[in-house]
Amino acid sequence: MTHKPIDFTKVETLRRHMLLTAADVADLFGVSRTTYYHWLEGKPLRQKNQERVRGVLKQLLAIMADHGWPMPEVIGADQKTRKAKLVALLQQQT
């Protein structure tokens, strides 16, 4: 199946809404922060990265829908705690 290219302007909107840093998102995608910034600049994704990124994006959207992310306790948390809560929710989904 052929997918439309991932629109990283929308990924950035999602990242900001979820109160994540670029480093957090790059880590969730399993790439370096530099690679993430290259994608923002329009560089293409490798096929294996594209599949992984799509999977993580689906999980993040599900967390927003199912858990009301970002919840008040997440909004008030420091960045390290916020990411840890998100990772815990991601692990619950798998």
PDB file of N, CA, C and O in Angstrom, chain B, residues numbered from 101:
ATOM      1  N   MET B 101       0.832  -1.167   0.000  1.00  0.00           N
ATOM      2  CA  MET B 101       0.000   0.000   0.000  1.00  0.00           C
ATOM      3  C   MET B 101       0.887   1.244   0.000  1.00  0.00           C
ATOM      4  O   MET B 101       1.863   1.317   0.747  1.00  0.00           O
ATOM      5  N   THR B 102       0.548   2.208  -0.830  1.00  0.00           N
ATOM      6  CA  THR B 102       1.298   3.447  -0.914  1.00  0.00           C
ATOM      7  C   THR B 102       0.612   4.514  -0.076  1.00  0.00           C
ATOM      8  O   THR B 102      -0.584   4.767  -0.227  1.00  0.00           O
ATOM      9  N   HIS B 103       1.378   5.131   0.802  1.00  0.00           N
ATOM     10  CA  HIS B 103       0.850   6.180   1.665  1.00  0.00           C
ATOM     11  C   HIS B 103       1.276   7.543   1.141  1.00  0.00           C
ATOM     12  O   HIS B 103       2.301   7.676   0.472  1.00  0.00           O
ATOM     13  N   LYS B 104       0.472   8.550   1.457  1.00  0.00           N
ATOM     14  CA  LYS B 104       0.903   9.919   1.192  1.00  0.00           C
ATOM     15  C   LYS B 104       2.093  10.212   2.099  1.00  0.00           C
ATOM     16  O   LYS B 104       2.200   9.632   3.180  1.00  0.00           O
ATOM     17  N   PRO B 105       2.981  11.094   1.679  1.00  0.00           N
ATOM     18  CA  PRO B 105       4.102  11.454   2.549  1.00  0.00           C
ATOM     19  C   PRO B 105       3.589  12.031   3.872  1.00  0.00           C
ATOM     20  O   PRO B 105       2.536  12.666   3.921  1.00  0.00           O
ATOM     21  N   ILE B 106       4.340  11.801   4.921  1.00  0.00           N
ATOM     22  CA  ILE B 106       3.973  12.332   6.231  1.00  0.00           C
ATOM     23  C   ILE B 106       4.203  13.838   6.227  1.00  0.00           C
ATOM     24  O   ILE B 106       5.271  14.312   5.840  1.00  0.00           O
ATOM     25  N   ASP B 107       3.203  14.573   6.656  1.00  0.00           N
ATOM     26  CA  ASP B 107       3.279  16.033   6.720  1.00  0.00           C
ATOM     27  C   ASP B 107       3.857  16.415   8.079  1.00  0.00           C
ATOM     28  O   ASP B 107       3.157  16.384   9.091  1.00  0.00           O
ATOM     29  N   PHE B 108       5.126  16.771   8.092  1.00  0.00           N
ATOM     30  CA  PHE B 108       5.787  17.060   9.357  1.00  0.00           C
ATOM     31  C   PHE B 108       5.391  18.406   9.956  1.00  0.00           C
ATOM     32  O   PHE B 108       5.699  18.665  11.119  1.00  0.00           O
ATOM     33  N   THR B 109       4.718  19.271   9.195  1.00  0.00           N
ATOM     34  CA  THR B 109       4.159  20.467   9.831  1.00  0.00           C
ATOM     35  C   THR B 109       3.035  20.041  10.771  1.00  0.00           C
ATOM     36  O   THR B 109       2.850  20.645  11.828  1.00  0.00           O
ATOM     37  N   LYS B 110       2.292  19.017  10.399  1.00  0.00           N
ATOM     38  CA  LYS B 110       1.242  18.486  11.281  1.00  0.00           C
ATOM     39  C   LYS B 110       1.848  17.725  12.450  1.00  0.00           C
ATOM     40  O   LYS B 110       1.324  17.778  13.563  1.00  0.00           O
ATOM     41  N   VAL B 111       2.939  17.023  12.211  1.00  0.00           N
ATOM     42  CA  VAL B 111       3.630  16.326  13.301  1.00  0.00           C
ATOM     43  C   VAL B 111       4.127  17.349  14.321  1.00  0.00           C
ATOM     44  O   VAL B 111       4.047  17.107  15.525  1.00  0.00           O
ATOM     45  N   GLU B 112       4.635  18.483  13.853  1.00  0.00           N
ATOM     46  CA  GLU B 112       5.094  19.538  14.755  1.00  0.00           C
ATOM     47  C   GLU B 112       3.933  20.116  15.560  1.00  0.00           C
ATOM     48  O   GLU B 112       4.086  20.413  16.745  1.00  0.00           O
ATOM     49  N   THR B 113       2.784  20.276  14.927  1.00  0.00           N
ATOM     50  CA  THR B 113       1.600  20.757  15.643  1.00  0.00           C
ATOM     51  C   THR B 113       1.222  19.763  16.736  1.00  0.00           C
ATOM     52  O   THR B 113       0.917  20.155  17.862  1.00  0.00           O
ATOM     53  N   LEU B 114       1.244  18.491  16.403  1.00  0.00           N
ATOM     54  CA  LEU B 114       0.949  17.443  17.377  1.00  0.00           C
ATOM     55  C   LEU B 114       1.976  17.473  18.514  1.00  0.00           C
ATOM     56  O   LEU B 114       1.611  17.387  19.686  1.00  0.00           O
ATOM     57  N   ARG B 115       3.237  17.594  18.169  1.00  0.00           N
ATOM     58  CA  ARG B 115       4.304  17.625  19.172  1.00  0.00           C
ATOM     59  C   ARG B 115       4.081  18.762  20.163  1.00  0.00           C
ATOM     60  O   ARG B 115       4.162  18.564  21.375  1.00  0.00           O
ATOM     61  N   ARG B 116       3.802  19.946  19.644  1.00  0.00           N
ATOM     62  CA  ARG B 116       3.585  21.102  20.526  1.00  0.00           C
ATOM     63  C   ARG B 116       2.337  20.911  21.380  1.00  0.00           C
ATOM     64  O   ARG B 116       2.348  21.231  22.568  1.00  0.00           O
ATOM     65  N   HIS B 117       1.265  20.392  20.789  1.00  0.00           N
ATOM     66  CA  HIS B 117       0.032  20.163  21.551  1.00  0.00           C
ATOM     67  C   HIS B 117       0.270  19.174  22.696  1.00  0.00           C
ATOM     68  O   HIS B 117      -0.277  19.326  23.788  1.00  0.00           O
ATOM     69  N   MET B 118       1.083  18.174  22.429  1.00  0.00           N
ATOM     70  CA  MET B 118       1.345  17.153  23.442  1.00  0.00           C
ATOM     71  C   MET B 118       2.421  17.587  24.447  1.00  0.00           C
ATOM     72  O   MET B 118       2.769  16.833  25.356  1.00  0.00           O
ATOM     73  N   LEU B 119       2.944  18.812  24.275  1.00  0.00           N
ATOM     74  CA  LEU B 119       3.943  19.388  25.182  1.00  0.00           C
ATOM     75  C   LEU B 119       5.230  18.572  25.215  1.00  0.00           C
ATOM     76  O   LEU B 119       5.806  18.341  26.278  1.00  0.00           O
ATOM     77  N   LEU B 120       5.669  18.141  24.044  1.00  0.00           N
ATOM     78  CA  LEU B 120       6.892  17.357  23.908  1.00  0.00           C
ATOM     79  C   LEU B 120       7.968  18.189  23.235  1.00  0.00           C
ATOM     80  O   LEU B 120       7.672  19.114  22.479  1.00  0.00           O
ATOM     81  N   THR B 121       9.208  17.855  23.515  1.00  0.00           N
ATOM     82  CA  THR B 121      10.326  18.500  22.832  1.00  0.00           C
ATOM     83  C   THR B 121      10.616  17.728  21.541  1.00  0.00           C
ATOM     84  O   THR B 121      10.161  16.599  21.359  1.00  0.00           O
ATOM     85  N   ALA B 122      11.371  18.354  20.666  1.00  0.00           N
ATOM     86  CA  ALA B 122      11.788  17.666  19.443  1.00  0.00           C
ATOM     87  C   ALA B 122      12.616  16.429  19.796  1.00  0.00           C
ATOM     88  O   ALA B 122      12.518  15.398  19.131  1.00  0.00           O
ATOM     89  N   ALA B 123      13.431  16.538  20.845  1.00  0.00           N
ATOM     90  CA  ALA B 123      14.232  15.386  21.282  1.00  0.00           C
ATOM     91  C   ALA B 123      13.327  14.256  21.766  1.00  0.00           C
ATOM     92  O   ALA B 123      13.605  13.086  21.505  1.00  0.00           O
ATOM     93  N   ASP B 124      12.237  14.600  22.476  1.00  0.00           N
ATOM     94  CA  ASP B 124      11.293  13.575  22.933  1.00  0.00           C
ATOM     95  C   ASP B 124      10.689  12.823  21.749  1.00  0.00           C
ATOM     96  O   ASP B 124      10.645  11.593  21.735  1.00  0.00           O
ATOM     97  N   VAL B 125      10.230  13.575  20.766  1.00  0.00           N
ATOM     98  CA  VAL B 125       9.586  12.959  19.605  1.00  0.00           C
ATOM     99  C   VAL B 125      10.590  12.129  18.813  1.00  0.00           C
ATOM    100  O   VAL B 125      10.271  11.027  18.367  1.00  0.00           O
ATOM    101  N   ALA B 126      11.794  12.650  18.638  1.00  0.00           N
ATOM    102  CA  ALA B 126      12.819  11.888  17.923  1.00  0.00           C
ATOM    103  C   ALA B 126      13.078  10.567  18.641  1.00  0.00           C
ATOM    104  O   ALA B 126      13.207   9.524  18.000  1.00  0.00           O
ATOM    105  N   ASP B 127      13.153  10.611  19.960  1.00  0.00           N
ATOM    106  CA  ASP B 127      13.362   9.391  20.748  1.00  0.00           C
ATOM    107  C   ASP B 127      12.201   8.411  20.558  1.00  0.00           C
ATOM    108  O   ASP B 127      12.419   7.212  20.386  1.00  0.00           O
ATOM    109  N   LEU B 128      10.981   8.921  20.590  1.00  0.00           N
ATOM    110  CA  LEU B 128       9.820   8.048  20.384  1.00  0.00           C
ATOM    111  C   LEU B 128       9.835   7.412  18.995  1.00  0.00           C
ATOM    112  O   LEU B 128       9.419   6.266  18.824  1.00  0.00           O
ATOM    113  N   PHE B 129      10.318   8.165  18.005  1.00  0.00           N
ATOM    114  CA  PHE B 129      10.414   7.650  16.638  1.00  0.00           C
ATOM    115  C   PHE B 129      11.625   6.736  16.448  1.00  0.00           C
ATOM    116  O   PHE B 129      11.720   6.035  15.440  1.00  0.00           O
ATOM    117  N   GLY B 130      12.546   6.740  17.409  1.00  0.00           N
ATOM    118  CA  GLY B 130      13.730   5.895  17.314  1.00  0.00           C
ATOM    119  C   GLY B 130      14.803   6.444  16.400  1.00  0.00           C
ATOM    120  O   GLY B 130      15.559   5.688  15.789  1.00  0.00           O
ATOM    121  N   VAL B 131      14.869   7.788  16.307  1.00  0.00           N
ATOM    122  CA  VAL B 131      15.870   8.436  15.456  1.00  0.00           C
ATOM    123  C   VAL B 131      16.562   9.530  16.251  1.00  0.00           C
ATOM    124  O   VAL B 131      16.157   9.854  17.368  1.00  0.00           O
ATOM    125  N   SER B 132      17.600  10.090  15.670  1.00  0.00           N
ATOM    126  CA  SER B 132      18.288  11.205  16.316  1.00  0.00           C
ATOM    127  C   SER B 132      17.478  12.490  16.124  1.00  0.00           C
ATOM    128  O   SER B 132      16.627  12.587  15.240  1.00  0.00           O
ATOM    129  N   ARG B 133      17.766  13.454  16.969  1.00  0.00           N
ATOM    130  CA  ARG B 133      17.115  14.758  16.834  1.00  0.00           C
ATOM    131  C   ARG B 133      17.482  15.390  15.497  1.00  0.00           C
ATOM    132  O   ARG B 133      16.653  16.061  14.881  1.00  0.00           O
ATOM    133  N   THR B 134      18.713  15.183  15.044  1.00  0.00           N
ATOM    134  CA  THR B 134      19.150  15.704  13.748  1.00  0.00           C
ATOM    135  C   THR B 134      18.308  15.121  12.617  1.00  0.00           C
ATOM    136  O   THR B 134      17.895  15.844  11.710  1.00  0.00           O
ATOM    137  N   THR B 135      18.056  13.817  12.670  1.00  0.00           N
ATOM    138  CA  THR B 135      17.228  13.183  11.650  1.00  0.00           C
ATOM    139  C   THR B 135      15.823  13.777  11.664  1.00  0.00           C
ATOM    140  O   THR B 135      15.253  14.058  10.610  1.00  0.00           O
ATOM    141  N   TYR B 136      15.268  13.968  12.858  1.00  0.00           N
ATOM    142  CA  TYR B 136      13.933  14.566  12.958  1.00  0.00           C
ATOM    143  C   TYR B 136      13.925  15.954  12.313  1.00  0.00           C
ATOM    144  O   TYR B 136      13.005  16.283  11.564  1.00  0.00           O
ATOM    145  N   TYR B 137      14.936  16.763  12.596  1.00  0.00           N
ATOM    146  CA  TYR B 137      15.005  18.098  11.996  1.00  0.00           C
ATOM    147  C   TYR B 137      15.157  18.022  10.476  1.00  0.00           C
ATOM    148  O   TYR B 137      14.624  18.869   9.760  1.00  0.00           O
ATOM    149  N   HIS B 138      15.869  17.028   9.983  1.00  0.00           N
ATOM    150  CA  HIS B 138      15.966  16.851   8.529  1.00  0.00           C
ATOM    151  C   HIS B 138      14.593  16.565   7.932  1.00  0.00           C
ATOM    152  O   HIS B 138      14.256  17.079   6.866  1.00  0.00           O
ATOM    153  N   TRP B 139      13.805  15.749   8.616  1.00  0.00           N
ATOM    154  CA  TRP B 139      12.444  15.466   8.134  1.00  0.00           C
ATOM    155  C   TRP B 139      11.611  16.740   8.121  1.00  0.00           C
ATOM    156  O   TRP B 139      10.812  16.945   7.208  1.00  0.00           O
ATOM    157  N   LEU B 140      11.785  17.591   9.114  1.00  0.00           N
ATOM    158  CA  LEU B 140      11.061  18.864   9.142  1.00  0.00           C
ATOM    159  C   LEU B 140      11.435  19.734   7.946  1.00  0.00           C
ATOM    160  O   LEU B 140      10.619  20.507   7.444  1.00  0.00           O
ATOM    161  N   GLU B 141      12.671  19.595   7.504  1.00  0.00           N
ATOM    162  CA  GLU B 141      13.155  20.356   6.349  1.00  0.00           C
ATOM    163  C   GLU B 141      12.702  19.746   5.021  1.00  0.00           C
ATOM    164  O   GLU B 141      12.926  20.325   3.958  1.00  0.00           O
ATOM    165  N   GLY B 142      12.061  18.573   5.090  1.00  0.00           N
ATOM    166  CA  GLY B 142      11.540  17.966   3.870  1.00  0.00           C
ATOM    167  C   GLY B 142      12.335  16.800   3.327  1.00  0.00           C
ATOM    168  O   GLY B 142      12.009  16.271   2.264  1.00  0.00           O
ATOM    169  N   LYS B 143      13.373  16.388   4.036  1.00  0.00           N
ATOM    170  CA  LYS B 143      14.146  15.230   3.559  1.00  0.00           C
ATOM    171  C   LYS B 143      13.293  13.970   3.699  1.00  0.00           C
ATOM    172  O   LYS B 143      12.511  13.849   4.643  1.00  0.00           O
ATOM    173  N   PRO B 144      13.442  13.033   2.762  1.00  0.00           N
ATOM    174  CA  PRO B 144      12.593  11.835   2.787  1.00  0.00           C
ATOM    175  C   PRO B 144      12.960  10.861   3.909  1.00  0.00           C
ATOM    176  O   PRO B 144      14.093  10.826   4.387  1.00  0.00           O
ATOM    177  N   LEU B 145      11.970  10.083   4.304  1.00  0.00           N
ATOM    178  CA  LEU B 145      12.161   9.038   5.311  1.00  0.00           C
ATOM    179  C   LEU B 145      12.493   7.733   4.606  1.00  0.00           C
ATOM    180  O   LEU B 145      12.013   7.474   3.503  1.00  0.00           O
ATOM    181  N   ARG B 146      13.309   6.925   5.241  1.00  0.00           N
ATOM    182  CA  ARG B 146      13.521   5.562   4.763  1.00  0.00           C
ATOM    183  C   ARG B 146      12.235   4.790   5.017  1.00  0.00           C
ATOM    184  O   ARG B 146      11.464   5.137   5.912  1.00  0.00           O
ATOM    185  N   GLN B 147      12.005   3.755   4.239  1.00  0.00           N
ATOM    186  CA  GLN B 147      10.776   2.978   4.363  1.00  0.00           C
ATOM    187  C   GLN B 147      10.575   2.431   5.774  1.00  0.00           C
ATOM    188  O   GLN B 147       9.472   2.508   6.315  1.00  0.00           O
ATOM    189  N   LYS B 148      11.638   1.876   6.377  1.00  0.00           N
ATOM    190  CA  LYS B 148      11.491   1.315   7.728  1.00  0.00           C
ATOM    191  C   LYS B 148      11.145   2.402   8.739  1.00  0.00           C
ATOM    192  O   LYS B 148      10.377   2.160   9.671  1.00  0.00           O
ATOM    193  N   ASN B 149      11.709   3.607   8.563  1.00  0.00           N
ATOM    194  CA  ASN B 149      11.374   4.711   9.463  1.00  0.00           C
ATOM    195  C   ASN B 149       9.946   5.182   9.241  1.00  0.00           C
ATOM    196  O   ASN B 149       9.244   5.518  10.195  1.00  0.00           O
ATOM    197  N   GLN B 150       9.521   5.206   8.010  1.00  0.00           N
ATOM    198  CA  GLN B 150       8.172   5.664   7.696  1.00  0.00           C
ATOM    199  C   GLN B 150       7.119   4.787   8.397  1.00  0.00           C
ATOM    200  O   GLN B 150       6.150   5.302   8.955  1.00  0.00           O
ATOM    201  N   GLU B 151       7.315   3.489   8.364  1.00  0.00           N
ATOM    202  CA  GLU B 151       6.372   2.576   9.012  1.00  0.00           C
ATOM    203  C   GLU B 151       6.366   2.779  10.522  1.00  0.00           C
ATOM    204  O   GLU B 151       5.305   2.806  11.146  1.00  0.00           O
ATOM    205  N   ARG B 152       7.546   2.921  11.104  1.00  0.00           N
ATOM    206  CA  ARG B 152       7.647   3.119  12.552  1.00  0.00           C
ATOM    207  C   ARG B 152       7.025   4.454  12.956  1.00  0.00           C
ATOM    208  O   ARG B 152       6.286   4.513  13.938  1.00  0.00           O
ATOM    209  N   VAL B 153       7.311   5.522  12.217  1.00  0.00           N
ATOM    210  CA  VAL B 153       6.770   6.843  12.530  1.00  0.00           C
ATOM    211  C   VAL B 153       5.246   6.825  12.439  1.00  0.00           C
ATOM    212  O   VAL B 153       4.570   7.375  13.308  1.00  0.00           O
ATOM    213  N   ARG B 154       4.704   6.203  11.402  1.00  0.00           N
ATOM    214  CA  ARG B 154       3.244   6.119  11.276  1.00  0.00           C
ATOM    215  C   ARG B 154       2.633   5.375  12.464  1.00  0.00           C
ATOM    216  O   ARG B 154       1.581   5.765  12.970  1.00  0.00           O
ATOM    217  N   GLY B 155       3.286   4.321  12.901  1.00  0.00           N
ATOM    218  CA  GLY B 155       2.790   3.561  14.045  1.00  0.00           C
ATOM    219  C   GLY B 155       2.799   4.386  15.322  1.00  0.00           C
ATOM    220  O   GLY B 155       1.837   4.359  16.090  1.00  0.00           O
ATOM    221  N   VAL B 156       3.882   5.119  15.550  1.00  0.00           N
ATOM    222  CA  VAL B 156       3.978   5.956  16.755  1.00  0.00           C
ATOM    223  C   VAL B 156       2.949   7.084  16.690  1.00  0.00           C
ATOM    224  O   VAL B 156       2.318   7.402  17.698  1.00  0.00           O
ATOM    225  N   LEU B 157       2.775   7.685  15.529  1.00  0.00           N
ATOM    226  CA  LEU B 157       1.793   8.757  15.397  1.00  0.00           C
ATOM    227  C   LEU B 157       0.385   8.251  15.710  1.00  0.00           C
ATOM    228  O   LEU B 157      -0.391   8.943  16.369  1.00  0.00           O
ATOM    229  N   LYS B 158       0.059   7.062  15.245  1.00  0.00           N
ATOM    230  CA  LYS B 158      -1.254   6.482  15.551  1.00  0.00           C
ATOM    231  C   LYS B 158      -1.415   6.277  17.052  1.00  0.00           C
ATOM    232  O   LYS B 158      -2.482   6.538  17.608  1.00  0.00           O
ATOM    233  N   GLN B 159      -0.360   5.813  17.703  1.00  0.00           N
ATOM    234  CA  GLN B 159      -0.409   5.618  19.152  1.00  0.00           C
ATOM    235  C   GLN B 159      -0.581   6.949  19.882  1.00  0.00           C
ATOM    236  O   GLN B 159      -1.362   7.039  20.829  1.00  0.00           O
ATOM    237  N   LEU B 160       0.141   7.978  19.447  1.00  0.00           N
ATOM    238  CA  LEU B 160       0.033   9.280  20.091  1.00  0.00           C
ATOM    239  C   LEU B 160      -1.375   9.849  19.944  1.00  0.00           C
ATOM    240  O   LEU B 160      -1.934  10.392  20.896  1.00  0.00           O
ATOM    241  N   LEU B 161      -1.939   9.723  18.757  1.00  0.00           N
ATOM    242  CA  LEU B 161      -3.311  10.201  18.545  1.00  0.00           C
ATOM    243  C   LEU B 161      -4.297   9.427  19.410  1.00  0.00           C
ATOM    244  O   LEU B 161      -5.255  10.003  19.926  1.00  0.00           O
ATOM    245  N   ALA B 162      -4.072   8.137  19.570  1.00  0.00           N
ATOM    246  CA  ALA B 162      -4.946   7.326  20.421  1.00  0.00           C
ATOM    247  C   ALA B 162      -4.842   7.769  21.879  1.00  0.00           C
ATOM    248  O   ALA B 162      -5.850   7.812  22.585  1.00  0.00           O
ATOM    249  N   ILE B 163      -3.653   8.094  22.329  1.00  0.00           N
ATOM    250  CA  ILE B 163      -3.474   8.570  23.705  1.00  0.00           C
ATOM    251  C   ILE B 163      -4.200   9.898  23.909  1.00  0.00           C
ATOM    252  O   ILE B 163      -4.801  10.127  24.959  1.00  0.00           O
ATOM    253  N   MET B 164      -4.143  10.758  22.916  1.00  0.00           N
ATOM    254  CA  MET B 164      -4.880  12.019  23.020  1.00  0.00           C
ATOM    255  C   MET B 164      -6.378  11.750  23.137  1.00  0.00           C
ATOM    256  O   MET B 164      -7.059  12.354  23.966  1.00  0.00           O
ATOM    257  N   ALA B 165      -6.882  10.856  22.316  1.00  0.00           N
ATOM    258  CA  ALA B 165      -8.313  10.565  22.297  1.00  0.00           C
ATOM    259  C   ALA B 165      -8.764   9.781  23.522  1.00  0.00           C
ATOM    260  O   ALA B 165      -9.785  10.105  24.128  1.00  0.00           O
ATOM    261  N   ASP B 166      -8.015   8.764  23.884  1.00  0.00           N
ATOM    262  CA  ASP B 166      -8.435   7.853  24.955  1.00  0.00           C
ATOM    263  C   ASP B 166      -8.139   8.376  26.353  1.00  0.00           C
ATOM    264  O   ASP B 166      -8.845   8.035  27.302  1.00  0.00           O
ATOM    265  N   HIS B 167      -7.107   9.197  26.491  1.00  0.00           N
ATOM    266  CA  HIS B 167      -6.672   9.639  27.818  1.00  0.00           C
ATOM    267  C   HIS B 167      -6.782  11.148  28.023  1.00  0.00           C
ATOM    268  O   HIS B 167      -6.473  11.658  29.100  1.00  0.00           O
ATOM    269  N   GLY B 168      -7.221  11.854  26.992  1.00  0.00           N
ATOM    270  CA  GLY B 168      -7.326  13.305  27.113  1.00  0.00           C
ATOM    271  C   GLY B 168      -5.997  14.005  27.295  1.00  0.00           C
ATOM    272  O   GLY B 168      -5.908  15.025  27.979  1.00  0.00           O
ATOM    273  N   TRP B 169      -4.964  13.452  26.679  1.00  0.00           N
ATOM    274  CA  TRP B 169      -3.625  14.034  26.784  1.00  0.00           C
ATOM    275  C   TRP B 169      -3.607  15.405  26.136  1.00  0.00           C
ATOM    276  O   TRP B 169      -4.155  15.540  25.042  1.00  0.00           O
ATOM    277  N   PRO B 170      -3.039  16.392  26.709  1.00  0.00           N
ATOM    278  CA  PRO B 170      -2.343  16.417  27.987  1.00  0.00           C
ATOM    279  C   PRO B 170      -3.311  16.698  29.147  1.00  0.00           C
ATOM    280  O   PRO B 170      -4.029  17.698  29.143  1.00  0.00           O
ATOM    281  N   MET B 171      -3.315  15.820  30.109  1.00  0.00           N
ATOM    282  CA  MET B 171      -4.157  15.962  31.284  1.00  0.00           C
ATOM    283  C   MET B 171      -3.555  17.035  32.204  1.00  0.00           C
ATOM    284  O   MET B 171      -2.377  17.366  32.077  1.00  0.00           O
ATOM    285  N   PRO B 172      -4.355  17.576  33.125  1.00  0.00           N
ATOM    286  CA  PRO B 172      -3.833  18.635  34.006  1.00  0.00           C
ATOM    287  C   PRO B 172      -2.552  18.253  34.742  1.00  0.00           C
ATOM    288  O   PRO B 172      -1.652  19.081  34.885  1.00  0.00           O
ATOM    289  N   GLU B 173      -2.459  17.006  35.213  1.00  0.00           N
ATOM    290  CA  GLU B 173      -1.247  16.614  35.941  1.00  0.00           C
ATOM    291  C   GLU B 173      -0.029  16.546  35.021  1.00  0.00           C
ATOM    292  O   GLU B 173       1.105  16.672  35.482  1.00  0.00           O
ATOM    293  N   VAL B 174      -0.257  16.348  33.733  1.00  0.00           N
ATOM    294  CA  VAL B 174       0.836  16.332  32.758  1.00  0.00           C
ATOM    295  C   VAL B 174       1.243  17.758  32.413  1.00  0.00           C
ATOM    296  O   VAL B 174       2.428  18.055  32.261  1.00  0.00           O
ATOM    297  N   ILE B 175       0.261  18.630  32.292  1.00  0.00           N
ATOM    298  CA  ILE B 175       0.543  20.028  31.960  1.00  0.00           C
ATOM    299  C   ILE B 175       1.435  20.653  33.028  1.00  0.00           C
ATOM    300  O   ILE B 175       2.348  21.414  32.707  1.00  0.00           O
ATOM    301  N   GLY B 176       1.178  20.339  34.286  1.00  0.00           N
ATOM    302  CA  GLY B 176       1.952  20.910  35.376  1.00  0.00           C
ATOM    303  C   GLY B 176       3.259  20.198  35.681  1.00  0.00           C
ATOM    304  O   GLY B 176       4.026  20.644  36.535  1.00  0.00           O
ATOM    305  N   ALA B 177       3.520  19.095  34.992  1.00  0.00           N
ATOM    306  CA  ALA B 177       4.719  18.301  35.276  1.00  0.00           C
ATOM    307  C   ALA B 177       5.938  18.871  34.549  1.00  0.00           C
ATOM    308  O   ALA B 177       5.810  19.600  33.566  1.00  0.00           O
ATOM    309  N   ASP B 178       7.118  18.523  35.054  1.00  0.00           N
ATOM    310  CA  ASP B 178       8.335  18.883  34.334  1.00  0.00           C
ATOM    311  C   ASP B 178       8.475  17.966  33.121  1.00  0.00           C
ATOM    312  O   ASP B 178       7.793  16.946  33.016  1.00  0.00           O
ATOM    313  N   GLN B 179       9.363  18.343  32.215  1.00  0.00           N
ATOM    314  CA  GLN B 179       9.478  17.632  30.931  1.00  0.00           C
ATOM    315  C   GLN B 179       9.830  16.154  31.105  1.00  0.00           C
ATOM    316  O   GLN B 179       9.277  15.301  30.411  1.00  0.00           O
ATOM    317  N   LYS B 180      10.724  15.853  32.006  1.00  0.00           N
ATOM    318  CA  LYS B 180      11.149  14.466  32.218  1.00  0.00           C
ATOM    319  C   LYS B 180       9.978  13.610  32.712  1.00  0.00           C
ATOM    320  O   LYS B 180       9.784  12.489  32.242  1.00  0.00           O
ATOM    321  N   THR B 181       9.214  14.135  33.645  1.00  0.00           N
ATOM    322  CA  THR B 181       8.055  13.415  34.171  1.00  0.00           C
ATOM    323  C   THR B 181       6.988  13.256  33.094  1.00  0.00           C
ATOM    324  O   THR B 181       6.380  12.194  32.961  1.00  0.00           O
ATOM    325  N   ARG B 182       6.771  14.316  32.331  1.00  0.00           N
ATOM    326  CA  ARG B 182       5.772  14.280  31.252  1.00  0.00           C
ATOM    327  C   ARG B 182       6.097  13.168  30.254  1.00  0.00           C
ATOM    328  O   ARG B 182       5.222  12.392  29.869  1.00  0.00           O
ATOM    329  N   LYS B 183       7.351  13.100  29.844  1.00  0.00           N
ATOM    330  CA  LYS B 183       7.733  12.068  28.879  1.00  0.00           C
ATOM    331  C   LYS B 183       7.596  10.685  29.498  1.00  0.00           C
ATOM    332  O   LYS B 183       7.154   9.755  28.825  1.00  0.00           O
ATOM    333  N   ALA B 184       7.963  10.529  30.756  1.00  0.00           N
ATOM    334  CA  ALA B 184       7.846   9.230  31.422  1.00  0.00           C
ATOM    335  C   ALA B 184       6.390   8.770  31.467  1.00  0.00           C
ATOM    336  O   ALA B 184       6.112   7.591  31.251  1.00  0.00           O
ATOM    337  N   LYS B 185       5.462   9.681  31.745  1.00  0.00           N
ATOM    338  CA  LYS B 185       4.033   9.331  31.761  1.00  0.00           C
ATOM    339  C   LYS B 185       3.575   8.910  30.375  1.00  0.00           C
ATOM    340  O   LYS B 185       2.803   7.962  30.234  1.00  0.00           O
ATOM    341  N   LEU B 186       4.049   9.610  29.353  1.00  0.00           N
ATOM    342  CA  LEU B 186       3.677   9.269  27.988  1.00  0.00           C
ATOM    343  C   LEU B 186       4.223   7.897  27.602  1.00  0.00           C
ATOM    344  O   LEU B 186       3.506   7.085  27.018  1.00  0.00           O
ATOM    345  N   VAL B 187       5.475   7.639  27.921  1.00  0.00           N
ATOM    346  CA  VAL B 187       6.089   6.344  27.606  1.00  0.00           C
ATOM    347  C   VAL B 187       5.327   5.224  28.307  1.00  0.00           C
ATOM    348  O   VAL B 187       5.112   4.165  27.717  1.00  0.00           O
ATOM    349  N   ALA B 188       4.918   5.440  29.550  1.00  0.00           N
ATOM    350  CA  ALA B 188       4.146   4.432  30.270  1.00  0.00           C
ATOM    351  C   ALA B 188       2.822   4.148  29.559  1.00  0.00           C
ATOM    352  O   ALA B 188       2.411   2.993  29.453  1.00  0.00           O
ATOM    353  N   LEU B 189       2.159   5.189  29.074  1.00  0.00           N
ATOM    354  CA  LEU B 189       0.909   4.987  28.327  1.00  0.00           C
ATOM    355  C   LEU B 189       1.164   4.253  27.011  1.00  0.00           C
ATOM    356  O   LEU B 189       0.382   3.389  26.614  1.00  0.00           O
ATOM    357  N   LEU B 190       2.257   4.600  26.343  1.00  0.00           N
ATOM    358  CA  LEU B 190       2.602   3.920  25.087  1.00  0.00           C
ATOM    359  C   LEU B 190       2.846   2.429  25.339  1.00  0.00           C
ATOM    360  O   LEU B 190       2.436   1.586  24.542  1.00  0.00           O
ATOM    361  N   GLN B 191       3.506   2.116  26.435  1.00  0.00           N
ATOM    362  CA  GLN B 191       3.787   0.711  26.748  1.00  0.00           C
ATOM    363  C   GLN B 191       2.516  -0.047  27.077  1.00  0.00           C
ATOM    364  O   GLN B 191       2.427  -1.241  26.790  1.00  0.00           O
ATOM    365  N   GLN B 192       1.535   0.607  27.666  1.00  0.00           N
ATOM    366  CA  GLN B 192       0.257  -0.024  27.959  1.00  0.00           C
ATOM    367  C   GLN B 192      -0.481  -0.403  26.693  1.00  0.00           C
ATOM    368  O   GLN B 192      -1.244  -1.369  26.680  1.00  0.00           O
ATOM    369  N   GLN B 193      -0.257   0.353  25.624  1.00  0.00           N
ATOM    370  CA  GLN B 193      -0.951   0.117  24.356  1.00  0.00           C
ATOM    371  C   GLN B 193      -0.397  -1.087  23.603  1.00  0.00           C
ATOM    372  O   GLN B 193      -1.096  -1.666  22.772  1.00  0.00           O
ATOM    373  N   THR B 194       0.843  -1.470  23.881  1.00  0.00           N
ATOM    374  CA  THR B 194       1.449  -2.562  23.107  1.00  0.00           C
ATOM    375  C   THR B 194       1.193  -3.908  23.742  1.00  0.00           C
ATOM    376  O   THR B 194       1.633  -4.932  23.218  1.00  0.00           O
TER     377      THR B 194
END
